Amino acid sequence: MPDLRLWSDRQLSRIKEDMDQLFDSFCMDLGLPSVSCLHADGLEIRKEQDSVTVTLPLPGFSIEDIDVSLTETTLTVTARRESPAGVEGVRRQLQLPCRISTENASAVFKDDVLTIILAKCDPASAKRVAISTR
């Protein structure tokens, strides 16, 4: 196996760019948001004792452009704006690291950064089930 060589960082970056372009083209054909928005710089998810904090930079968007929706396990952030080039947007759907309470969520948009604080659900307690002979 003397012909084996490690790929350089430049070669790996080129493959990543080619794959991103391939998936972006596929998503555009289906009317889906660009895959490149899934790798937005600055996304941060912090799991703390009683909460999960998600921080997402959204430069150039205003608070009216942003929509946040939530289930116990999924957070979706959509930002859309009109520009001279047309409609631009970002959509991030995140699988949360634990179940959260949809009732106790808050979001702040300041200095082009969206910060979402989600309270964790109380862990489900085990319930003993009686066994019968019937």
Secondary structure, 3 states (H helix, E strand, C coil): CCCCCCCCHHHHHHHHHHHHHHHHHHHHHHCCCCHHHHHCCCCEEEECCCEEEEEEECCCCCHHHEEEEECCCEEEEEEEEEECCEEEEEEEEEECCCCEEEEEEEEEEECCEEEEEEEECCCCCCCCCCCCCC
